[in-house]
Every structure is written in structure tokens, then in C-alpha cells.
């Protein structure tokens, strides 16, 4: 059984990204690539950097969540009855 990818793009998002990738390759590298090569390149880039971006987002959220949960716990302790 094949592992599920960490990042799944819906069809519309993927089409927009593929259009942008083909435009970039044409404008910046003067290379016209077709749909299939663009799809392979996009999949490779998502597989390569997707987990790193995902992990960075989790790491960035940790301090905010810690502060938020600490505040909630402090609020709850104030509500306790003697």
C-alpha cells in the first residue's frame, strides 16, 4: 500500500500551481515545458520541501499554543472553588 502524501493539493490548486510553474520556467529560464514535466517537477518539489515547511509551521505554532494553553489553565485555576 502506498503511503499517503503529507500535502495533498486539490485539482484547482494544482492547476494554478502548474500554470505558474510553466510560466516561471518560460519567463525565467526560457524553457517551455509541457503538462507532464511540470507535474513531475511540482510533485518532486512538494515531496522535497513539503515536509520541511510542514515541520517549520508546527515548530512556529508551538510557542503560541504553549502560551495560549498556559493562559487557559491559569483561567481555569481561578474558577476553582475552595
Secondary structure, 3 states (H helix, E strand, C coil): CCCCCCCCCCHHHHHHHHHHHHHHHHHHHCCCCCHHHHHHHHHHHHHHHHHHHHHHHHHHHHHHHHHHHHHHHHHHHHHCCC
